[in-house]
C-alpha cells in the first residue's frame, strides 16, 4: 500500500542530502578573526601650533604616547618639548622643555622618562610629567638619536657605536662597535633584546643582544621606511603612530613579518596567517549554447564553481539557476550541472546559472613560526590522496629524489623544506611558454616552463618528501576577461590548511604569500578534472548535444564604496615593499573550442 510522504519530511530529507553532499570541503574549516575596529580611536591629534617632526621618534610609556614636537612659545615664538597623549582615556597634555628633544627612553621599572636634549638628559616622572632631575650627557648635534633603557642601564647609539651609561648620572660604562654599519632607529621593548631598524635584503627589523653584541633574528615590517621613526614598542608588539600621515595602527606579527592591522582584514586564530586588502566583487556565470546546422537535443553542461572559502577567497550570498544541481568529486570540487533545453538549428539559449558575492584577499602565512621535525610530521587520511604519484610528477625519479634529498639536508624542518622548494623554483626556473606540458624531471632539467610546469615541479618535490600538494585551476588577474588562465601549486600544513606556492605572480617572495588575488576554480590530484572533460576548460557537455557550441562568460562587478577605495589605496603601498619582484603574466592560447593554459 503506497503512502504519501508529508511535505515537511520531504523538505528535511532534501536539506539533509544537500548538507551531506557538502559536509566535506576542498579546504578545511579555519577560524578567521575579523579586525573589527580602529586601534586608537580616542587619540587626540596635534593642535594648531603643535608640530610633530617626521624624522623624530615616538614612545609609548604605559598608557601614554610621547611625541617630540615644536610647540607654541612666548611672544609668538617657537618652543620645543613633548606632546603627551593618553591612549586609554584620550586626554592630551604637553611639556615645554625649551629646546628640541633628540631622543626618548622609558625605564619600565621606575616608570621614568628620559628625554635627551643637546647637552643633557632630563628625567621625567611618567604620568605626572614632573621633571625629577637633569644630568649632563654627551653633546650631540643630531636632530634625533636612538636612546633606550636596557637592564637598568641607559644606552645611546651614535653611528655604529653602542654605549651604555649609568641611569643616575649619565657616566659611560662601556662602548662597543656594532656588527653592522649603521642603525637608523632602535626600539627597547624589553630587557631581553633591542630591535634595530636597517635594511638587509627583504628584512628591515633585527633583534640585537647587547651583551653578546650579536644580531639574532630578522623580520620584515611591511610599512614605508619613512614610518620607521613613528614605530613604537607596545605591550605584545609594535604600533605605528604618525600624526602627519594619519596612521595610528598596531602591527600584527605573522611568522617573521609584521603588518599594519586594518578594519576588514582577518587574522587566522593564533596569529598564524593574515589576509588583508580585500577586493569585493559580484561574480556571475552566464552560459550560452547555440545549435548549429542541426537541431540540438536536450542536454546538460557541467560547470566548475569556485570553492566557498579558501585561505584567500570567500563566497557568500550564492544563487543558482533553478534547474541547476551540485555534485562534488573526490577532491570536493563543486561542479554545477545545468540542464539545457532542446534547441532548433540556429537557436541560442543563454542563462545566468550562478552568482555570488566574492571577496579576495592578499595572504601571508607564518610558516617561519613552525619547526616541525620529519619524525613528528603526520598527514590525515583525507589529504593522503595528494601524496600519490602521477606520470607528470614522477616523484620517485632519481632526479627528483636527488634534489629532494639535497633540499631536505639544507632544511631543519618540514616548513624549512617547503620554503626551500619555493626558493629553489623561483631561483632556478624561468618562465617559458612553448605549448608543452613536460613532466617534473624534464622541467627541472630544462630550468624553464609554463605556470603548469612550475606547478608540476613543486608538487613533485613536495609529494616526494611526504608533504601533500596539489594543482589549482585559477584566474590570475591581468587578463581583461575572467577565465581559467593560470595554474599554481598549493601545499598543505596542519596549521594553515592549503596555502599557495605562487612563483610567477607578484611578489614572488616566499611560500604561503600572494598578492595576486586569484579566483580559484578547482583543485586537482592529477592534471585533469574528474568531471569536466576536454582539457583546460571550466565547462563541458555531459550529454551529446548534436554538435551545438557552448560558451561561458564570467563577469566581475566591483563593489564600490569609500571603504573599498581606501583598501585599494592601502594595497598599492605594498608594491614598494618587494621592488625586486617582477610580475610575470601568463597567457591563454586559443585552441579550437577549448583553451590551453600555458
N, C-alpha and C positions, 0 to 999 in steps of 0.2 A: 504494500500500500504506500503510495507516494505521499510525501508531506512537504509543504512549502517551508522554506527557511525564513524565519522572521527577518525583516529588513535590518534590525539592529545587529543581529548575529552576522549577517552578510557584511555589514559595514565593518564590524570588528575583525572578521576574518580578512577582509581586504586590507585593512590597516596593518594587521599583523604580518601579512605576506609582504607588504611593502617595507615594513620595519626589518623583517628577516633578510630581505633582499639587500638592504643597505646596512646590515648590522656590522659588517666589516668595512674597512676603508683602505684605499691605497696608501693612506697616510695615518699614522697613529694619532690618537687624540691627545693634544698637549694643552697645558694651562697657560694661556697668554693673559697678562695683566695690562690693562689699558692705562696709559698715563692720563689721568682724569683732569688735573688742574695745573695751573702755573705754580712754580716753586716759591716765589717771593711776591705775592700779590700786594702786601702791605708796605713794600719798600718805598720810601719817600725819595724822590729824585732831587738832585741839587737845585737849590732856589736860585733866582736871578742874582748874579754877582758871585755865585759859587761855581768854581770850575775845576773839574777833575781832569788832570792831565793824562794823555794817552799812555805815555811811557812809564808812569808811576804805578806802583803795585796796589793791591787790595789785601786786606787782612780780615779774617773772621776770628774774633776772640769771644768764645761763648755765644751769647745772643747778639753780640754787637758786630757790625760791619764798619771797618775804618777805611776811608779813602783819603790819602794826602790830597790837598786841594789849595787852590788860590781862593782867598776869602776877601770879602769887602773889609777895608780898613778904615782908619780915621781920615777925615778930610778928603773923602772920595778917592783915597789911595788904596792900592792893593796890599793885602797882607797874606800870610800863609799859615796853614795849620792842618787840621784833620776834620773831615766830615764824619759824623757818628750816626749810624742808623741801626735801630733795634729791629732785628729780623723777626722777633716774636710779636711785639705789640705795635710796631710801626712808628715809634717815637723817633724824633730827629734832634740832634744837637750838633754843635761844632766847637772845636777847641782851637783858639788862636795862639800859635807859637811864634808869630812874628817873622819867621823865616821858613824857607822851603824844607819840607820833610823829605829826607833822602833814603829812608829805609824804615821798615816797621817789623817788630817781632813781638811774640806773646809768650810769656812764661806761664804755662798752664798751672804749675804747682802753686805759685804765689799770686796768680791772676794779675800780673803786671804787664803793662805795655811798654816796650822800648822803642822810642822814636829817635831816629838818627838825624841830627842836624849837621851843619857843615863841620863843626869842631867839637861837638859834644853829643852825648846821649841824654835824652830826657826820659825819666822813668815815671809812668802814669798809672794810677790805680784804675783798673778796669771796672766800669760801672759808674763810679762817682766821677771819674776822669779828673781827679785832682792830681797835680804834679807832686810826686813824693820827693824826688831829688834829681840832681843833674851831676854828671861827671864828664871830664874831658875824654875825647875819643879821637882816633886817627883822623886827621884832616882829609876831607875828600872834596874834590871839585866836581864829582859826577852828579848828574841830576837825580840818579837813583842807583842804589847799591843793594845787593842782597845781604840781609842780616837775618838771624834767627836765633832761637834758643834750643839747645840740644843737650840733654843730660846735665842740666844746671850750669851750662856754660853758654855764653854769647858767642856767636860766630859771625864772621864777615868774609865776603869773597870779593877780591879785587883782581880782575883779570883771571889768571888761573892759580892764584894763591888763596888757599883756605886757611883762616886763622881763628883760633879760639881765644876768648877773653874772659876775664873774671866778671861775673854778673854784678858784683858790688861796686867795682871801681874802674872797670874797663882796661885793666892791665893785661897785656898779651901773655898768654900761657904757652902757646905753641903755634907754629905755622908749617904748612906743607904744600908742596906743589901738586896740584890735582892731576890725575891721569888723563885729563882731557885739556884741549887748548883753551876753551872759553865757555863760560856759563852765562846764559842770558838772564835767567831768573832762578831762584831757589825757593823751595817750599818745605818748611819744617813742620811736618804733620804729626810727628810722634817722636819718641825717644828711641825708636828702632832704626829709622832711616831718614835721610833727607832726599828730597826729589830735586833734580836739576832739569832745566829746560835747555836743550840744544838739539839740533837736528843731526841724525845719523841714519841714513837710509830712509825707511818709512817710519822710523821711531823718533819721537821728539821729547819724551819724558823718561828720565832714567833715575833709578834709585841708587843712592850713594851711601856707603858705610864710611863715616869719617874716622872711625877708629882703625879700620884696616886700609883706608884710603883706596877703596875699590868701588867700581861701578858694578852693581849686581844684576838688576832686572831692567828691561827696556819695554816701553809702552808707546803706543800711538794715541795721541789725543786729537780727535777729529774736529779741530777748530782752526780758524785762521791764526797764524802765528802772531798776528798783531794783537790778539786777545790774551796772549800769554801773561802780560803784566797783571791782568784782571782775573787770572786764575788764582783761587784761594783754597786752602785746606778747610774742609768742614768735617764734622763727625761722620766717619764712614766713607770719606771720599773727597771730591773736589766740587767747586762751583765756579762759574764764570759770572762776574758781577760788573758789568761795564755800562755805566750810565750814558756814555757818548753814543754807543751803538744800540742801547736799549735792550741788552741781553742780560737777563737775570735768571740763570738756569743751573740746576745741578747737573753733574755728569754721572752717567751710569757706566760701570766697568763691565765689559763683555770680553772675557779672556784677557788678552794683553792690549785691548783697545778701550778708550774712553769716548763716550758720545754725549752730546747735549741731550737732555730729555726734553720732550715737547709733547703738548697735548695731541692726542690721536695716535701717537706712536705706541708700540706694545713691547713688553718685556716678557720673555719666557720665564716662568716662575723659577726663582733661584738665580736670576741674572745670567741665564745661560745663553740666550740669544736676544737680539734686538731687531725688530722690524720697524722701519721708520720711513718718513717721507711718503705717506700713502698717496696713491693715484686712484681716484674713484671714477668709474665709468658705468654706463649701462651697456651690457653686451647682448647682442641679438643675432640669432641664427635664422637665416631665410633660405629655404630650399626652392629650387626651380627644376622642373622636369619637362622636357619637350619631346613629344612624339615626332619622329622624323618622317620617312617615306611611308610608313605603315602605322596602323593603329597600335597603341601600346596597351597591354592588358593591365589589370590592377596589379600593382607591385608594392615593394617595400624597400625603404632605404635605412641603413644603419649609420648613425652619426656619432662621432666621438664628442662627448660632452666633458668639459673640464672637471677635475675633482673639486669637491665642495670646499675643502680647505687644505692648503699645503703650508709649508713654513713661511711662504711669502705671497700667498694668493688666497682670497676668501670670497666665496659666492654667497649671496643672500637673496631673498625675495625671488626665488626661481619660479618661472612659469613655463609650462609645457603644453604644446598643441594637444587638443582634446584626444586625438586618435593616437598619441604617442605613448610608448611604454618603455621603461628602462630595463636593462639587463646588465649584470656585471660579469666580467670574465674572471679568470683565475688570479689576475693581478688586481682585481677590484676596480678596473676601469669602468666608467659609466658610459654605456652606449645607449643611445635613444633610437628606438625603432619607430619609423613613421610610415603609415600606410599611404600609398599614392593611388588615387583613383585611375580607372581606365581612361585613356586619352585617345582622341581621334587624331589622325595624321595632321601634323602642323599645330596641334593644340599644345598650349603651355599651362602647366599647373605651378603656381607659386604660393608658398605658405611660410609665415613665420612660425617656426617649430619650437623655439626655445628663447627665453630671455632671462636675465638676472642682473642684479647689481654686483659689480666686480670691483674689489679693492686689491691693488697690487702694491707691494712694499719693496724697498731696499732691505737687504738682510745681511746681518753679520752673526756668525755662530762662534761661541767662545771655545773652540777646540783646545786652545792652549791651556785651559783650566784643568784639563784631564791628562793623566799619565797612566793609562790602563796597560798593565802588563799583558803579554800574549797568553800567559797561563790563566789569567783572570777573564779573558775575552770570551763571552758567550753570545750565541746567536739564537733567538727564539725560533721555534719551528715555523712560524708564519712567514719569516723572511728568508728561510733557507733555500727557497727556490731561486733566490738571487745570488746564490753561490754556484749555480750549475754552469757547466761548460757549454760552449756553442762553437760552431765552425768559424765564427768571426772573432771569437775571443781566444781560443786555444790556450787555456790557462796552464796547461802542462807542457807547452812548447819550451824547449831548452832556453831560448832567448828570453821568454817571459820569466821563467824560473830564475835565470841568472840575474836579470835586472831586479826581480823581486827580492832576491837574497841580498843583493847589493844595497838596495834602498832600506831593507829591513835592518841590516847591520849598521846603517847610519842613523837609525831611529831608536830612541829609547823607550818607545811606547807605541801602542796601536795608533793613537792620534798623531804621533810624530810621523808614522809611516804614511798616514793619509795626507798629511801636509807635504811630505817629501814626494809622494806620487804627483801631487798637483804641481809642485815646483819643478819637478823633472819635465813634465809635459810642457809647461809654459816656457821653460828654458831651452829645451832641446827639440821642440817641434814647431814648425811654422805652418801657417795656413796656406793650403794649395788646393784648388778646386779643379779636378781633372775628370770628373764623372765616374771615377772608380770607387768601389767600396772594398778596399783591401782589408784583410784580417789584421788583427793587432800585431802579430810578429812582423809582418811586412811593413805596416805603418811605422812602427818604432825603428825598423832598419832604415826606411827611407827618410825619416825625420821630418815628414810633412804629411798633410792630409786635410780633408774637409772637416766640418764640425762632426759629422758621423764618425769619421775615422779617429778624431781626437777622443771621442767618447769610447769607441772600441778599446783603444789603448788604455785608457784609465780604468775601464771596467775590468779588463783582463788582469791588470796589475793588482787591483783591489780584490777581486774574487780569488785570484791565485793565492793571496795571503789569508783567505778566510774571512774577508770583510764583504758584506752584502753590497752590491752595486747594481744599477740598472740604467736602461736607456730611457730618455724622456723626450717625447714629442712636444714641441712648443713653438710659439711665435716669438721671435726676437724683434722688438720694436726697432724701427728704422725703415722698414718697407712701408709703402703707402697704405696698402690693404692688409688687413689682418688675415693671416693664413698660416698654415703649417710650413715654416721656412727654416727651422733650426732644430738641432738635437744637442742635448747635453747629457752628461752622466750625473746621477745622484748617488750619494753614499749614505749608508745607514749607520746611526750611532744611537745607543740606548738612551742617551740624554737629550738628543736633538731630533730624533726621528730621521727623516730623509732630508738631506741638505745638498745644495748644488755644488758641482765641480765645474764651474764655467771658466774655461781657459781662453775664450775668444772675445768675450764682451767685457766692457769696462766694469770694474777697474783691474781685473786680471791680477789680483794681488795674493790671494790665498784661498784655500778650500773653505767652503761654507759662506763665502762672501759674494754677493752680487748686487749691483745697482741696475741690472738690465731690465727689470720689471717684465719678465717673460709672461706669457699666458701658457700655462701647462695644459695640454690636451689629453695625454695618455702616458702611462709608464709601462715599460716592456721588459720582459725577461729575456726574450730573444729580439732580433731586429724587426720582427713582424707582429702586427696586431692580430690577435686570435679571432676576431670577429669581422673587422673591416678589411676587406680584401682589395688588392690592386696596387700594392706598394705603399708609397708615402702619401697617402690621402686620408682625409678626415671623414669621408663618407663613401659608401658603396651600396649598390643594389644587393639585396639578399634573395631576390626572386627575378626570374627572367623578365625583362622589360621591353622586349620586342625591338631592341635597337634604340630605345629612347636615350637622350642625353640628359645629364644631370649637372647641376652646379650648386655650390654652397657659398653664400655670402655671409661674412661675419662682420658686423658693424659695432664700433665702439663710439658711444656718445659721452663725452666728458661731463662729469658733474661740476658745474661752475658755481663757485661760492668764494667768499672772502677767504675762508679757511684754506680752500684748495689752492688759491692763488698764492697765499703765504707759504704753503708747503712747497710749491714749485720753486719759489724764490730760495727757500732754505735748501732744497735739493740741489740747486745749481752750485751752491758753495762747495759741495763735496768734490766737484771736478778739480778744485785747486789742490786737493789732498793727495791725489795719485797722478801727478803730472807726467810721470814716465810711462804710464799705462796707456797704450793706444788702442782704441776700439777697433775691432775687426768685424766687419759686417759680412754675413753670409748671403748668398744669392740663391734664388729659386730658378731652376731651369725648366721651362715648359717642355713637356714631352707628351705629345698627343693629348689624350684626355686626362692624363694624370699629371702629377708633379714629382720631381725627384729632388729631394733636399740634399744639397751638396755641402 
